[in-house]
Amino acid sequence: MPTEQNDLITPLEKQGLKETNYGALGTLVTVFFFWGFIAAGNSVFIPFCKHYFKLDQFQSQLIDFAFYTAYYIGALMLFAYGAFGGKDLVGKWGYKKSIVYGLLFSALGAAAMIIAVNANTFAGMLVGLFIVALGFSLQQTAAQPFAISLGDPATGTSRVNLGGGINSFGTTIGPIVVAIALFGSTAAITDEQIAALSLSKVIILYTCVGALFIGAAALFYFSKKVPAGISEEKVESGTKALYTLLIMTGLLIIMFVPVFSSYKTDPATLDDAQKHALESYRLKWLLGALAVVVIGLLAANITAKKKSAGWGAMQYPQLVLGMLAIFVYVGVEVAIGSNLSELLKQSDFGGFQSSEAAPYISMYWGSLMIGRWAGAVSAFKLSDNSKLLLQIIVPLIAFGVIVGVNTVAQYDMKPLYYYVVCVLIQIAAFYLSKNKPARTLLIFSLLAVVAMIVGTMTTGTIAIYAFLSGGLFCSIMWPCIFTLSIAGLGKYTTEGSAFLIMMILGGGIIPPIQGKLADVIGIHQSYWVCVICFAYLAFFAIAVKSILKRQGIDYDAAIEGGGH
């Protein structure tokens, strides 16, 4: 296992790239914006499918399942190619072409969705969405390490944050643009409007989505500022890692089959005792799926320590623990947001209807943008005083943008004005973190643990604000985890990136676990799942710093020494 600081040098840096390549970074974050903007179409796509195809709640959940599964399968296929072919496919194509190919593949998925709508087949829509997400898997596998490699690795977190912040901005304004395009209004979209939506407008929507994918691909391909990012290094066999992941995949299928088959039962035909037994049955198998991932990764880590040959990138403990961290992070981020609507229906939390809860859910997802905008400040060459000032001003501006956008959409944002206090707490956390990835992850994880505990122990506005602040603290976790996990991987960097993207699967396992647990102990107390998830992330922040120091890598020292 490599132990030198030089392991941080990427193919781009070997070409003489010392300082941040702002031209390439600008083009890359533009593509991040397109991803966020295009994703806004799902806010109409999912409820449209429920109405148009007359789906029940579980069938509509297959949309998310298809999306997250595609990430897992796509990343697994990339790794399998490298394991058998001895070449990293993303490294062979280069970061630039990989992103272009991924965008074009997603455009094919948009075309497949249009065909499926015309053919009146929901299964075809799922296939189309699966293809779109396969393209996303390739794009994300290349884009994350690409952003990190466009300058000093120690400040790679800030560049990923910048991309994430621009992505969140696209997601924030996207629903407004989609609403105007489809309904001629910025007002909140109602179920009645979606039910009355004509097929031709949905086809137009996804025609535009496909065109945006192609446009983004052209922008990236023809940009002379973006380096190819090709790596010709031969990747050693990772057959042990591949077999481990294939076994895990088989076991996950075994765990998911009973969960899906149980949904054939009509809950309306069951009494309360039978419903409780059914939910417990589903929860058991979902927990089994969680155990497969956790035990599988930890077993791989322990085995690879004894003999690293055949494990590829998984010989690095920072990566394996980081895979679990990404799994947990995506899971908890989605779980908090997915369960908010149900939580806010409870009398102790205001008894809001879906339309009334919309501003709160918007603020949760908007909180991710607030944090990412703040975290992106360090991606630019600025004096310490300027960075400090911007890290105070930028989050407040982002908060104002979210309030403004939702006000334009005719939501009542007055109950959320005092949420600015939570934003101020995040600003203080950024100041204490000093732009150090491990320290930042630890501080934000601990704050998230406290927020979730406060939320589960209280009710009313305080609890709502506490749960919403989970978005603020989640906001910068992805780039921190990603940067720390691929540190020191050298020629295994893109392979490790594929492993991390694979673990987006957490978004398809942890939220259903919390949902099923809510049926047993109540939606409020189910948020203890989030406490456990954030506690692991705090552990990872401590453990990975120690692991990297043993390999001669210390990002904190690099930053203190003048990294930019």
KEMARSE-166940 format. One line per 8 residues: number of its first residue (from 1); their letters; for each residue y, x, z of C-alpha. Coordinates in pm, 1 decimal. Layout:
! KEMARSE-166940
NUM) A) Y:X:Z | ... .
END
This chain:
! KEMARSE-166940
1) MPTEQNDL) 0.0:0.0:0.0 | 340.9:144.4:-94.2 | 556.7:256.8:194.2 | 866.9:397.2:27.8 | 1212.8:244.3:-2.5 | 1187.0:309.7:-378.7 | 944.4:18.0:-398.4 | 1254.4:-202.0:-404.1 .
9) ITPLEKQG) 1354.1:-64.4:-744.9 | 1291.7:-323.2:-1015.1 | 1247.3:-264.8:-1389.5 | 1612.5:-352.6:-1443.1 | 1729.4:-98.9:-1186.1 | 1516.6:165.5:-1353.6 | 1723.7:101.6:-1664.6 | 2029.4:220.3:-1472.3 .
17) LKETNYGA) 2157.5:-110.6:-1333.1 | 2323.7:-13.0:-1004.2 | 2584.3:-278.0:-938.2 | 2566.6:-654.0:-978.1 | 2549.4:-761.8:-1342.1 | 2797.5:-1047.3:-1316.5 | 2774.6:-1138.1:-1685.5 | 2399.0:-1196.1:-1664.1 .
25) LGTLVTVF) 2435.7:-1364.2:-1325.4 | 2694.4:-1603.6:-1469.3 | 2458.3:-1707.7:-1748.1 | 2168.2:-1744.2:-1505.1 | 2355.6:-1969.5:-1262.3 | 2466.8:-2186.3:-1555.5 | 2099.2:-2256.1:-1617.8 | 2059.0:-2331.5:-1245.0 .
33) FFWGFIAA) 2328.7:-2596.1:-1291.0 | 2135.2:-2755.7:-1577.5 | 1822.0:-2773.6:-1360.5 | 2009.5:-2958.3:-1087.6 | 2193.7:-3186.3:-1326.9 | 1877.5:-3278.4:-1517.9 | 1685.6:-3344.5:-1195.4 | 1938.6:-3620.9:-1122.0 .
41) GNSVFIPF) 1765.9:-3828.1:-1389.5 | 1474.2:-3875.2:-1148.9 | 1695.5:-4089.1:-924.5 | 1669.6:-4349.0:-1201.3 | 1330.5:-4248.4:-1341.0 | 1124.9:-4316.2:-1026.1 | 1260.0:-4663.7:-942.3 | 1256.8:-4751.8:-1313.9 .
49) CKHYFKLD) 884.7:-4672.9:-1329.7 | 820.6:-4886.5:-1020.5 | 986.4:-5186.0:-1186.3 | 885.2:-5132.9:-1546.7 | 519.7:-5046.8:-1481.6 | 492.6:-5279.6:-1177.0 | 372.6:-5004.8:-943.1 | 296.2:-5025.2:-574.3 .
57) QFQSQLID) 435.5:-4770.9:-327.1 | 142.2:-4530.5:-350.2 | 138.4:-4531.5:-728.9 | 507.4:-4441.7:-730.1 | 424.4:-4147.4:-500.1 | 205.7:-4010.0:-778.9 | 529.8:-3908.3:-950.2 | 611.0:-3656.1:-676.7 .
65) FAFYTAYY) 246.0:-3554.1:-654.6 | 234.6:-3477.1:-1028.5 | 556.1:-3277.8:-999.8 | 451.7:-3057.7:-706.7 | 97.3:-3013.1:-835.0 | 236.3:-2881.5:-1164.4 | 422.3:-2606.7:-978.3 | 99.0:-2505.3:-807.3 .
73) IGALMLFA) -113.9:-2517.1:-1124.8 | 149.1:-2340.9:-1335.4 | 188.1:-2051.4:-1094.6 | -191.0:-2026.4:-1052.7 | -232.2:-2003.2:-1432.1 | 25.6:-1724.2:-1450.9 | -161.9:-1528.8:-1186.3 | -502.3:-1592.4:-1346.6 .
81) YGAFGGKD) -371.1:-1448.4:-1674.1 | -265.7:-1132.2:-1494.8 | -586.9:-1107.1:-1293.4 | -810.6:-1125.2:-1599.5 | -582.3:-968.0:-1858.0 | -442.8:-687.5:-1644.4 | -87.6:-774.5:-1756.8 | 175.8:-973.7:-1576.1 .
89) LVGKWGYK) 273.4:-1240.8:-1831.9 | 629.4:-1279.4:-1701.3 | 665.2:-901.4:-1695.4 | 528.1:-880.8:-2051.3 | 768.5:-1144.7:-2184.0 | 1052.8:-1033.6:-1961.4 | 1259.5:-1250.4:-1728.9 | 1488.6:-1363.0:-2010.5 .
97) KSIVYGLL) 1221.2:-1486.3:-2252.1 | 1016.5:-1637.2:-1968.6 | 1308.5:-1860.4:-1870.5 | 1368.8:-1953.6:-2234.9 | 1000.9:-2041.2:-2287.7 | 999.0:-2241.5:-1965.9 | 1301.5:-2445.1:-2074.5 | 1145.9:-2517.4:-2414.3 .
105) FSALGAAA) 820.3:-2621.8:-2246.9 | 1015.9:-2861.6:-2025.5 | 1179.7:-3002.2:-2339.2 | 829.1:-3084.3:-2467.4 | 769.8:-3270.0:-2141.6 | 1084.4:-3475.8:-2194.4 | 957.5:-3565.4:-2542.8 | 621.0:-3666.2:-2395.0 .
113) MIIAVNAN) 797.5:-3897.1:-2148.3 | 986.3:-4066.4:-2432.6 | 659.2:-4122.1:-2619.8 | 497.9:-4260.9:-2302.6 | 783.4:-4507.5:-2244.1 | 747.5:-4632.0:-2600.8 | 369.5:-4659.2:-2554.7 | 414.8:-4843.7:-2223.2 .
121) TFAGMLVG) 182.4:-4607.2:-2033.5 | 254.2:-4482.0:-1681.7 | -21.3:-4218.4:-1707.1 | 161.0:-4076.6:-2006.8 | 484.1:-4061.7:-1806.8 | 300.7:-3863.5:-1538.3 | 170.7:-3623.5:-1802.7 | 522.5:-3579.7:-1936.8 .
129) LFIVALGF) 662.4:-3511.6:-1590.9 | 374.7:-3269.7:-1526.1 | 468.5:-3076.9:-1842.8 | 835.5:-3069.1:-1739.0 | 737.7:-2926.3:-1400.6 | 503.9:-2670.5:-1559.9 | 808.3:-2543.6:-1746.6 | 1002.7:-2539.3:-1420.4 .
137) SLQQTAAQ) 723.4:-2335.1:-1262.3 | 760.5:-2064.0:-1527.9 | 1140.3:-2074.9:-1506.1 | 1142.6:-2047.0:-1127.2 | 883.6:-1768.8:-1125.8 | 1114.3:-1561.7:-1345.3 | 1454.8:-1676.8:-1219.8 | 1421.2:-1595.2:-850.2 .
145) PFAISLGD) 1325.9:-1224.7:-882.9 | 1562.6:-1199.1:-1182.5 | 1858.1:-1302.6:-965.9 | 1753.0:-1056.1:-696.3 | 1714.5:-775.6:-951.9 | 2065.3:-817.2:-1096.6 | 2212.3:-584.3:-835.9 | 2149.7:-439.7:-492.1 .
153) PATGTSRV) 1823.4:-590.1:-355.7 | 1979.9:-606.9:-9.2 | 2225.8:-869.1:-132.6 | 1974.9:-1047.6:-355.7 | 1971.1:-1336.2:-109.2 | 2336.4:-1406.0:-185.9 | 2273.2:-1419.0:-560.8 | 1984.7:-1662.7:-516.3 .
161) NLGGGINS) 2213.5:-1863.4:-286.7 | 2475.1:-1871.2:-561.4 | 2220.9:-2010.8:-806.3 | 2105.4:-2262.7:-546.6 | 2463.3:-2367.4:-473.2 | 2536.5:-2427.6:-841.7 | 2204.5:-2611.7:-871.1 | 2300.1:-2836.5:-578.5 .
169) FGTTIGPI) 2639.2:-2905.4:-736.0 | 2462.2:-3021.0:-1051.8 | 2238.2:-3245.0:-841.5 | 2541.7:-3386.8:-659.5 | 2742.5:-3487.3:-965.2 | 2440.5:-3568.1:-1181.8 | 2373.9:-3917.5:-1036.3 | 2737.4:-4012.9:-1096.4 .
177) VVAIALFG) 2722.5:-3905.9:-1461.4 | 2384.6:-4079.0:-1509.8 | 2519.9:-4397.3:-1349.8 | 2818.0:-4400.3:-1586.7 | 2597.4:-4328.1:-1888.4 | 2340.8:-4598.5:-1813.1 | 2537.3:-4864.0:-1625.5 | 2900.8:-4796.0:-1711.7 .
185) STAAITDE) 2986.6:-4773.2:-1342.2 | 3002.9:-4516.5:-1062.4 | 2895.0:-4769.2:-801.5 | 2564.7:-4729.7:-618.8 | 2275.6:-4834.4:-844.0 | 2094.6:-5143.8:-720.0 | 1730.2:-5240.6:-767.0 | 1845.6:-5536.0:-976.9 .
193) QIAALSLS) 2034.4:-5307.0:-1215.0 | 1733.3:-5079.3:-1253.8 | 1504.3:-5376.5:-1314.0 | 1737.9:-5497.6:-1589.6 | 1769.6:-5153.4:-1749.3 | 1680.3:-5164.4:-2117.2 | 1410.3:-4939.1:-2254.6 | 1644.2:-4797.0:-2515.9 .
201) KVIILYTC) 1878.5:-4654.3:-2252.0 | 1594.0:-4476.8:-2071.4 | 1485.6:-4325.0:-2401.7 | 1843.0:-4211.7:-2463.4 | 1852.7:-4060.8:-2112.7 | 1545.1:-3844.6:-2169.6 | 1653.2:-3757.5:-2521.7 | 1967.2:-3612.7:-2362.2 .
209) VGALFIGA) 1755.3:-3440.7:-2096.6 | 1543.1:-3276.5:-2365.1 | 1855.8:-3173.7:-2555.5 | 1999.0:-3014.9:-2239.5 | 1677.2:-2817.1:-2191.3 | 1703.6:-2688.9:-2548.6 | 2075.6:-2618.1:-2508.9 | 2014.1:-2421.4:-2188.3 .
217) AALFYFSK) 1739.1:-2222.8:-2364.3 | 1975.7:-2139.8:-2650.1 | 2250.3:-2037.1:-2408.6 | 2015.3:-1798.1:-2233.0 | 1848.9:-1663.1:-2547.0 | 2168.2:-1583.4:-2736.2 | 2355.7:-1438.1:-2439.4 | 2396.2:-1065.7:-2498.4 .
225) KVPAGISE) 2489.9:-1014.8:-2133.9 | 2140.9:-1101.0:-2012.4 | 1898.3:-804.5:-2014.0 | 1538.3:-859.9:-2121.8 | 1394.3:-763.1:-1783.1 | 1064.2:-650.9:-1932.7 | 807.8:-466.4:-1722.5 | 528.3:-278.9:-1901.6 .
233) EKVESGTK) 354.6:-171.6:-1582.1 | -14.2:-251.4:-1571.7 | -111.2:-486.0:-1290.1 | -421.3:-394.2:-1094.5 | -696.8:-650.9:-1070.8 | -636.4:-924.7:-814.9 | -972.2:-1096.0:-849.8 | -1018.5:-1139.2:-473.9 .
241) ALYTLLIM) -686.9:-1316.8:-450.2 | -772.1:-1529.5:-754.5 | -1110.1:-1634.7:-617.0 | -951.1:-1715.9:-281.5 | -690.0:-1937.6:-449.5 | -951.6:-2107.4:-667.5 | -1163.7:-2183.9:-360.6 | -854.1:-2319.7:-184.2 .
249) TGLLIIMF) -776.9:-2534.5:-489.3 | -1130.1:-2677.2:-489.6 | -1110.4:-2756.2:-118.4 | -769.3:-2919.3:-164.2 | -917.5:-3146.0:-431.7 | -1195.9:-3240.7:-190.3 | -937.4:-3325.3:76.7 | -715.9:-3529.4:-156.0 .
257) VPVFSSYK) -990.0:-3744.3:-313.4 | -1056.4:-3954.4:3.6 | -682.2:-4002.5:54.8 | -631.6:-4136.6:-296.3 | -949.6:-4345.8:-301.6 | -847.9:-4508.8:29.2 | -541.7:-4654.5:-139.4 | -766.9:-4889.5:-334.5 .
265) TDPATLDD) -777.2:-5091.9:-14.5 | -517.2:-5368.0:-5.6 | -338.1:-5344.7:334.8 | -261.1:-5717.3:315.9 | -632.4:-5790.5:367.0 | -652.1:-5584.3:689.7 | -570.9:-5671.9:1049.3 | -366.3:-5434.5:1269.5 .
273) AQKHALES) -670.8:-5248.4:1404.2 | -807.6:-5193.7:1054.6 | -467.6:-5074.1:928.5 | -447.3:-4824.5:1215.3 | -797.6:-4697.2:1138.5 | -707.2:-4661.3:770.1 | -393.6:-4459.6:844.4 | -585.5:-4235.8:1087.1 .
281) YRLKWLLG) -847.4:-4178.8:816.5 | -580.8:-4073.1:564.9 | -406.8:-3852.3:820.7 | -733.2:-3671.3:896.4 | -783.0:-3567.9:534.1 | -418.4:-3469.3:489.9 | -443.8:-3247.4:797.2 | -755.8:-3101.7:640.1 .
289) ALAVVVIG) -552.1:-3010.3:331.6 | -295.9:-2842.0:554.4 | -572.5:-2649.5:730.1 | -709.6:-2528.8:394.0 | -374.4:-2370.9:307.0 | -301.9:-2221.6:648.9 | -650.9:-2087.5:719.9 | -698.3:-1969.5:360.6 .
297) LLAANITA) -377.4:-1764.6:358.8 | -427.1:-1619.2:706.5 | -787.6:-1525.9:624.2 | -667.6:-1354.2:305.8 | -407.9:-1160.3:504.8 | -664.0:-1041.0:759.6 | -920.0:-944.3:491.9 | -664.0:-762.5:274.6 .
305) KKKSAGWG) -557.5:-550.5:571.6 | -910.6:-410.4:595.1 | -941.9:-332.3:223.4 | -650.8:-389.8:-14.7 | -839.6:-333.1:-343.2 | -871.0:-649.5:-550.9 | -604.1:-843.5:-364.3 | -311.2:-765.5:-594.6 .
313) AMQYPQLV) 18.3:-880.7:-447.8 | -165.0:-1051.3:-162.4 | -238.0:-710.3:-10.1 | 118.1:-723.5:123.0 | 142.0:-911.4:454.4 | 508.7:-998.9:396.6 | 405.2:-1190.4:84.1 | 113.1:-1378.8:237.7 .
321) LGMLAIFV) 314.1:-1484.8:542.9 | 601.5:-1562.4:304.8 | 375.1:-1790.2:99.4 | 306.5:-1990.1:412.3 | 678.6:-1984.3:492.0 | 770.1:-2126.8:148.6 | 496.6:-2389.4:189.5 | 637.8:-2491.6:527.9 .
329) YVGVEVAI) 1002.4:-2467.7:418.0 | 965.0:-2690.8:108.7 | 751.8:-2931.1:309.7 | 999.2:-2970.3:594.3 | 1301.4:-2993.7:363.9 | 1141.4:-3277.2:167.5 | 995.2:-3442.0:480.5 | 1331.1:-3474.3:656.9 .
337) GSNLSELL) 1494.7:-3633.8:353.0 | 1200.9:-3852.4:250.5 | 1169.7:-4012.9:594.0 | 1541.5:-4062.0:662.0 | 1560.7:-4402.7:495.3 | 1278.3:-4540.2:710.1 | 1428.3:-4383.8:1024.4 | 1768.1:-4542.3:960.2 .
345) KQSDFGGF) 1605.3:-4885.9:933.2 | 1518.6:-4867.9:1304.1 | 1748.5:-5059.5:1537.4 | 1810.5:-4747.2:1749.5 | 1950.2:-4576.4:1439.1 | 2172.1:-4854.9:1308.3 | 1919.9:-5080.3:1136.8 | 2054.8:-4985.2:794.3 .
353) QSSEAAPY) 1923.7:-5137.4:472.1 | 1843.6:-4902.2:183.6 | 2185.4:-4937.4:20.7 | 2359.1:-4877.8:355.9 | 2148.8:-4567.8:422.1 | 2240.4:-4411.9:86.5 | 2548.7:-4218.2:212.2 | 2343.8:-4058.2:491.3 .
361) ISMYWGSL) 2068.6:-3950.9:254.1 | 2333.2:-3818.6:14.9 | 2490.2:-3618.6:298.3 | 2152.5:-3467.9:388.0 | 2091.5:-3338.8:35.2 | 2459.0:-3248.5:6.2 | 2422.4:-3036.1:319.5 | 2198.9:-2806.1:118.3 .
369) MIGRWAGA) 2489.2:-2752.9:-121.5 | 2729.3:-2681.9:165.9 | 2511.7:-2401.6:299.1 | 2432.1:-2253.9:-40.5 | 2797.2:-2241.0:-139.1 | 2874.2:-2056.7:183.1 | 2579.7:-1821.4:137.8 | 2689.0:-1738.3:-217.5 .
377) VSAFKLSD) 3018.1:-1582.2:-103.3 | 2853.1:-1245.3:-41.8 | 2734.6:-1227.9:-403.9 | 3085.6:-1116.6:-503.3 | 3277.9:-794.8:-443.3 | 3528.8:-896.6:-178.7 | 3685.4:-737.2:124.7 | 3535.1:-821.6:463.0 .
385) NSKLLLQI) 3838.1:-1030.7:554.9 | 3821.5:-1224.1:226.9 | 3450.0:-1295.1:276.1 | 3512.4:-1415.1:630.2 | 3793.2:-1643.7:515.6 | 3588.3:-1786.3:229.2 | 3286.3:-1845.6:451.3 | 3512.3:-2071.5:656.9 .
393) IVPLIAFG) 3690.6:-2244.0:369.3 | 3406.5:-2285.3:115.5 | 3175.3:-2497.7:336.4 | 3466.1:-2727.0:423.4 | 3551.3:-2762.1:53.5 | 3186.2:-2840.5:-21.9 | 3186.4:-3102.4:254.9 | 3498.2:-3254.0:99.0 .
401) VIVGVNTV) 3333.3:-3258.6:-244.8 | 3032.8:-3451.4:-109.2 | 3255.0:-3702.4:70.1 | 3471.4:-3736.3:-240.3 | 3184.6:-3781.4:-485.4 | 3024.0:-4048.7:-268.2 | 3358.0:-4221.1:-214.0 | 3399.2:-4238.5:-592.3 .
409) AQYDMKPL) 3049.3:-4391.6:-599.0 | 3190.1:-4659.6:-363.3 | 2994.5:-4558.7:-53.3 | 3151.8:-4592.7:292.0 | 3170.5:-4233.7:420.1 | 3379.4:-4298.9:734.3 | 3078.7:-4283.4:973.3 | 3013.8:-3929.0:847.6 .
417) YYYVVCVL) 3360.3:-3779.9:890.6 | 3268.9:-3624.7:1226.2 | 2968.3:-3455.6:1068.0 | 3218.1:-3179.3:994.4 | 3139.5:-3057.6:1349.5 | 2787.6:-2968.5:1230.2 | 2941.1:-2786.9:932.9 | 3155.1:-2581.9:1174.3 .
425) IQIAAFYL) 2839.4:-2487.2:1368.1 | 2687.2:-2365.3:1042.7 | 2999.5:-2160.7:967.9 | 2961.3:-1990.5:1307.4 | 2594.9:-1923.1:1228.1 | 2690.4:-1755.2:900.8 | 2935.6:-1532.8:1088.2 | 2666.3:-1428.1:1336.4 .
433) SKNKPART) 2407.0:-1365.3:1064.1 | 2618.0:-1091.3:896.0 | 2448.4:-1157.4:559.7 | 2121.4:-1003.2:681.8 | 1821.1:-1197.7:541.5 | 1585.6:-1171.5:840.5 | 1861.8:-1229.4:1093.4 | 2001.1:-1521.4:891.2 .
441) LLIFSLLA) 1658.9:-1685.3:865.7 | 1598.5:-1643.1:1239.4 | 1936.0:-1788.2:1345.1 | 1914.3:-2084.4:1108.0 | 1549.6:-2153.8:1198.5 | 1629.1:-2159.1:1570.2 | 1928.1:-2386.5:1511.5 | 1703.7:-2616.4:1308.2 .
449) VVAMIVGT) 1447.0:-2624.2:1590.8 | 1722.2:-2721.7:1836.5 | 1858.1:-2985.3:1596.2 | 1516.2:-3145.9:1546.3 | 1448.4:-3149.4:1921.8 | 1788.6:-3309.3:1986.6 | 1712.5:-3564.0:1715.7 | 1373.0:-3656.4:1858.5 .
457) MTTGTIAI) 1504.4:-3677.5:2215.9 | 1809.6:-3895.5:2139.4 | 1908.6:-4194.3:1925.7 | 2218.5:-4324.2:1749.4 | 2485.0:-4109.4:1585.9 | 2394.2:-3788.7:1770.9 | 2033.2:-3808.7:1653.1 | 2138.1:-3896.6:1297.0 .
465) YAFLSGGL) 2375.2:-3601.2:1280.7 | 2104.1:-3374.6:1425.7 | 1853.7:-3475.4:1158.2 | 2114.2:-3450.7:881.6 | 2203.5:-3098.1:995.4 | 1849.2:-2999.9:903.1 | 1988.7:-2985.3:549.2 | 2257.9:-2739.1:656.8 .
473) FCSIMWPC) 2005.4:-2510.0:819.7 | 1749.1:-2542.7:537.4 | 2012.3:-2455.3:279.0 | 1980.1:-2076.8:285.8 | 1614.9:-2047.9:389.9 | 1464.3:-2034.8:38.4 | 1653.1:-1721.2:-75.6 | 1597.4:-1549.4:259.2 .
481) IFTLSIAG) 1222.9:-1615.8:252.1 | 1196.4:-1523.1:-114.9 | 1391.5:-1198.2:-80.6 | 1196.9:-1084.0:226.5 | 858.7:-1184.6:81.1 | 883.7:-986.7:-244.3 | 1053.3:-683.2:-86.9 | 856.5:-367.7:-159.7 .
489) LGKYTTEG) 611.2:-530.1:-402.3 | 713.7:-305.5:-692.9 | 497.6:-383.4:-997.8 | 359.8:-687.3:-816.1 | 702.6:-852.7:-787.9 | 659.1:-1124.6:-1051.1 | 299.6:-1184.0:-942.3 | 424.2:-1231.7:-587.6 .
497) SAFLIMMI) 695.0:-1460.9:-720.4 | 428.9:-1678.3:-886.4 | 242.7:-1700.7:-554.4 | 558.7:-1814.2:-378.3 | 636.7:-2076.2:-644.8 | 279.3:-2199.0:-605.7 | 350.7:-2280.3:-243.4 | 605.4:-2544.9:-341.7 .
505) LGGGIIPP) 287.8:-2749.7:-300.1 | 402.7:-2789.5:60.9 | 633.5:-3064.0:-63.0 | 326.5:-3266.4:-157.4 | 136.5:-3220.4:171.9 | 370.6:-3199.4:471.3 | 584.2:-3511.4:394.3 | 275.7:-3736.6:360.8 .
513) IQGKLADV) 144.7:-3592.0:688.5 | 467.0:-3687.5:863.6 | 458.5:-4027.8:692.6 | 103.0:-4099.5:806.7 | 179.0:-3967.9:1155.0 | 473.9:-4208.7:1165.3 | 230.1:-4497.3:1120.8 | 46.8:-4377.6:1431.8 .
521) IGIHQSYW) 322.6:-4264.4:1673.6 | 637.3:-4404.6:1511.2 | 886.5:-4266.9:1259.0 | 1119.4:-4123.6:1526.3 | 858.7:-3914.1:1706.2 | 703.5:-3803.6:1376.1 | 992.7:-3556.9:1344.5 | 809.6:-3325.9:1585.7 .
529) VCVICFAY) 634.0:-3213.5:1266.3 | 969.1:-3066.7:1160.0 | 1006.7:-2885.7:1492.9 | 672.8:-2711.3:1436.9 | 764.5:-2616.7:1079.4 | 1097.5:-2460.4:1177.2 | 929.8:-2277.7:1467.8 | 697.6:-2104.9:1218.5 .
537) LAFFAIAV) 994.5:-2003.1:1005.2 | 1155.1:-1843.9:1311.8 | 829.3:-1656.5:1373.9 | 821.1:-1539.3:1011.4 | 1177.4:-1406.5:1039.5 | 1074.7:-1190.4:1336.5 | 739.3:-1080.5:1195.3 | 857.5:-992.1:843.1 .
545) KSILKRQG) 1135.1:-765.6:968.9 | 880.0:-564.3:1163.2 | 638.3:-556.1:867.1 | 905.7:-429.8:627.4 | 1026.5:-162.4:870.0 | 672.8:-23.4:883.9 | 690.1:7.6:503.4 | 1023.8:191.0:521.3 .
553) IDYDAAIE) 1233.4:-109.9:414.6 | 1530.5:-220.9:622.5 | 1770.4:-459.2:449.8 | 1993.4:-473.9:757.5 | 2054.4:-100.4:741.9 | 2117.1:-120.2:365.5 | 2385.7:-381.8:414.6 | 2549.0:-197.5:703.8 .
561) GGGH) 2546.2:111.8:488.3 | 2767.7:-46.5:226.6 | 2545.8:-255.1:2.8 | 2742.9:-487.5:-220.6 .
END
